[in-house]
Amino acid sequence: MPCDAGLRIDRFIALRCSLSRSVAQRLLEEGHVLLNGQNPAKSRLLAAGDHLFIEIPLPKESPLLAEEIPLDIFYEDAHLLVVDKPKGMVVHPSPGHDGGTLVNALLHHCTGGLSGIGGELRPGIVHRIDKDTSGLLVVAKDDETHAGLSAQFAQHSIHREYQAVVYGRFKEPTGQIDAPIGRSHTDRKKMAVTQRNAKQALTFYEVVAEYPGFTHLKLRLQTGRTHQIRVHMAEIGHPVAGDTVYGPKNSIGKLKGQCLHAGRLGFVHPVTQRELLFESPLPPYFADFLRKLYNTRG
């Protein structure tokens, strides 16, 4: 369409097919897209008169094993489910984490009935939270639901609220961090606030309570970049308590990982169009840490 001229082809595919940008880019990389009969680069800009062919391949059979791992399910219907991931569980298989992941547990619970858009190793996975972050995730059982949820994430209309304990105290009770995030130039395993090859990232925060040396925050994500909260809080000098990657290297007692919980998740059901909002209470590790901080007030 003429109004789409000048738009990057990966963005056009994501918008028109209700896919995430990463899925659109994978379709391009795997040769499922032809532009004027040729395989285009994902950064190619569309021009008036272009002819585009897009093939959405059938999902490959997952090579993963279903594992009988208990799940804390907040909601489930024929199209999706919302789970409360415990701290310490990896969302999907990766080098060093071949089993025991949320995906392995979901394959058992759903008897393999998950969307295939996420790829062989990520069936049903629309978004992620870190291994040492606890909290709510929505999982898609079919491709239509996956595409609808991915579109909401791309449009930043998903409501995601976290709670965290961070180092230090704040001058203002509320604030925002608007700083682009990309891969660290010095450590490829880390993310960083940077201007090079970065994406816009916006985090809002609100002080809940203050303790000696620490602050309890509520945080809302406008965007969903990898490690966004951890990177942003470290950037302003308030790293998440227990985060030894972006904060102090010494661990805090028995905390064993960052004190970060995805406590609220809201979205429009892609099939029923119902507005859904879920809230997960603070898990024991988080509540115990707050209790210890409260006792230090004197």
FIVEX-622111 format. One line per 5 residues: number of its first residue (from 1); their letters; for each residue z, x, y of C-alpha. Coordinates in steps of 0.2 Angstrom, whole numbers. Example, Ala and Ser with C-alpha at 12.3 -4.5 7.8 and 13.67 -1.06 7.14 Angstrom:
2
1	AS	39 62 -22 ~ 36 68 -5
//
This chain:
298
1	MPCDA	0 0 0 ~ -4 7 18 ~ 14 5 23 ~ 19 17 9 ~ 8 31 16
6	GLRID	18 47 19 ~ 32 42 7 ~ 36 55 -7 ~ 29 49 -23 ~ 46 51 -32
11	RFIAL	54 40 -19 ~ 40 27 -20 ~ 42 26 -39 ~ 61 25 -38 ~ 60 11 -26
16	RCSLS	45 1 -33 ~ 52 3 -51 ~ 70 1 -47 ~ 74 18 -55 ~ 85 32 -50
21	RSVAQ	77 46 -41 ~ 81 58 -55 ~ 73 46 -68 ~ 57 45 -57 ~ 56 64 -56
26	RLLEE	58 65 -74 ~ 43 53 -77 ~ 33 65 -65 ~ 38 80 -74 ~ 34 73 -91
31	GHVLL	17 68 -86 ~ 19 49 -86 ~ 12 47 -69 ~ -6 49 -63 ~ -11 50 -45
36	NGQNP	-30 48 -43 ~ -31 54 -61 ~ -21 69 -59 ~ -2 74 -63 ~ 5 76 -45
41	AKSRL	20 86 -39 ~ 36 76 -36 ~ 35 81 -18 ~ 18 74 -15 ~ 16 62 -1
46	LAAGD	6 46 -3 ~ -9 43 7 ~ -19 27 10 ~ -31 23 -4 ~ -22 33 -17
51	HLFIE	-23 26 -35 ~ -6 27 -45 ~ -3 24 -63 ~ 15 24 -70 ~ 20 23 -88
56	IPLPK	37 19 -93 ~ 39 26 -110 ~ 49 18 -124 ~ 67 26 -126 ~ 68 39 -139
61	ESPLL	80 37 -153 ~ 96 45 -148 ~ 101 61 -159 ~ 119 58 -155 ~ 133 53 -167
66	AEEIP	143 37 -164 ~ 161 41 -165 ~ 176 29 -166 ~ 185 34 -151 ~ 196 21 -142
71	LDIFY	190 14 -126 ~ 199 5 -112 ~ 186 -9 -108 ~ 189 -19 -92 ~ 174 -30 -93
76	EDAHL	159 -33 -106 ~ 145 -45 -108 ~ 127 -44 -116 ~ 121 -33 -102 ~ 134 -21 -97
81	LVVDK	152 -15 -98 ~ 165 -7 -87 ~ 176 6 -94 ~ 191 15 -88 ~ 188 34 -93
86	PKGMV	204 44 -96 ~ 206 61 -88 ~ 200 75 -100 ~ 185 65 -107 ~ 168 71 -104
91	VHPSP	155 57 -100 ~ 140 64 -109 ~ 136 78 -121 ~ 133 95 -113 ~ 134 113 -119
96	GHDGG	151 116 -126 ~ 154 97 -127 ~ 143 91 -142 ~ 155 77 -147 ~ 171 67 -141
101	TLVNA	162 61 -126 ~ 161 44 -118 ~ 143 42 -124 ~ 149 45 -142 ~ 162 32 -140
106	LLHHC	150 20 -133 ~ 137 22 -146 ~ 150 17 -159 ~ 157 2 -149 ~ 139 -5 -144
111	TGGLS	132 0 -161 ~ 118 10 -152 ~ 114 -4 -140 ~ 113 5 -124 ~ 99 7 -111
116	GIGGE	87 22 -114 ~ 83 26 -96 ~ 96 39 -95 ~ 88 50 -108 ~ 92 55 -126
121	LRPGI	109 63 -121 ~ 114 50 -108 ~ 110 32 -115 ~ 118 19 -104 ~ 125 31 -92
126	VHRID	121 25 -74 ~ 133 37 -65 ~ 146 50 -69 ~ 164 56 -65 ~ 171 73 -69
131	KDTSG	179 77 -85 ~ 196 79 -76 ~ 194 63 -65 ~ 200 47 -72 ~ 194 29 -68
136	LLVVA	180 16 -69 ~ 162 18 -74 ~ 149 4 -77 ~ 138 7 -92 ~ 121 -2 -95
141	KDDET	116 -10 -112 ~ 98 -13 -108 ~ 84 -5 -97 ~ 83 -20 -84 ~ 102 -19 -81
146	HAGLS	101 0 -79 ~ 87 -1 -67 ~ 96 -14 -57 ~ 112 -4 -56 ~ 102 12 -52
151	AQFAQ	94 3 -37 ~ 111 -2 -30 ~ 117 16 -32 ~ 101 22 -23 ~ 104 9 -9
156	HSIHR	122 15 -7 ~ 128 -3 -10 ~ 140 0 -24 ~ 158 0 -19 ~ 167 15 -25
161	EYQAV	185 19 -20 ~ 196 33 -26 ~ 213 39 -25 ~ 218 57 -23 ~ 232 69 -19
166	VYGRF	227 83 -8 ~ 235 99 -1 ~ 241 98 17 ~ 244 84 30 ~ 232 76 42
171	KEPTG	232 74 61 ~ 224 57 60 ~ 227 42 47 ~ 209 39 44 ~ 193 49 45
176	QIDAP	176 53 38 ~ 167 69 32 ~ 148 69 35 ~ 142 85 27 ~ 127 88 16
181	IGRSH	130 94 -2 ~ 119 105 -13 ~ 120 119 -26 ~ 131 134 -21 ~ 121 149 -17
186	TDRKK	134 161 -24 ~ 139 151 -40 ~ 126 140 -48 ~ 140 130 -57 ~ 148 124 -41
191	MAVTQ	142 113 -27 ~ 145 117 -8 ~ 142 110 9 ~ 125 118 14 ~ 110 115 24
196	RNAKQ	98 122 10 ~ 91 110 -3 ~ 105 98 1 ~ 107 80 1 ~ 117 69 14
201	ALTFY	135 65 9 ~ 147 54 17 ~ 165 51 12 ~ 178 40 21 ~ 197 43 19
206	EVVAE	213 35 23 ~ 231 42 22 ~ 242 32 10 ~ 258 43 10 ~ 263 60 15
211	YPGFT	274 72 6 ~ 280 90 8 ~ 264 100 7 ~ 253 86 0 ~ 245 69 6
216	HLKLR	240 54 -5 ~ 223 47 0 ~ 212 33 -3 ~ 193 38 -2 ~ 177 28 -1
221	LQTGR	160 35 -6 ~ 145 30 4 ~ 135 42 -6 ~ 138 49 -24 ~ 134 68 -24
226	THQIR	140 79 -38 ~ 159 84 -35 ~ 157 75 -18 ~ 176 72 -15 ~ 181 89 -21
231	VHMAE	169 98 -11 ~ 172 88 5 ~ 190 89 4 ~ 190 108 1 ~ 177 110 16
236	IGHPV	190 102 28 ~ 204 113 21 ~ 212 99 10 ~ 207 103 -8 ~ 212 90 -21
241	AGDTV	228 95 -30 ~ 226 103 -46 ~ 207 107 -43 ~ 206 126 -47 ~ 187 126 -44
246	YGPKN	187 121 -26 ~ 205 124 -22 ~ 219 137 -26 ~ 217 145 -43 ~ 235 142 -48
251	SIGKL	238 126 -58 ~ 252 114 -53 ~ 265 111 -66 ~ 259 100 -80 ~ 245 92 -69
256	KGQCL	231 101 -79 ~ 216 96 -68 ~ 213 88 -52 ~ 223 73 -46 ~ 208 61 -43
261	HAGRL	206 43 -49 ~ 191 31 -48 ~ 202 16 -45 ~ 190 3 -38 ~ 172 -2 -43
266	GFVHP	161 -16 -36 ~ 143 -21 -38 ~ 131 -36 -40 ~ 128 -40 -58 ~ 109 -36 -60
271	VTQRE	106 -51 -71 ~ 118 -64 -66 ~ 119 -59 -48 ~ 138 -61 -48 ~ 148 -50 -37
276	LLFES	160 -40 -48 ~ 175 -30 -42 ~ 187 -21 -54 ~ 203 -11 -50 ~ 211 1 -61
281	PLPPY	230 5 -59 ~ 235 23 -56 ~ 236 32 -73 ~ 252 40 -79 ~ 248 58 -74
286	FADFL	244 52 -56 ~ 260 41 -55 ~ 271 55 -62 ~ 264 67 -50 ~ 267 55 -35
291	RKLYN	285 52 -42 ~ 289 71 -42 ~ 282 73 -24 ~ 293 58 -18 ~ 308 66 -26
296	TRG	305 82 -15 ~ 306 72 1 ~ 325 75 0
//
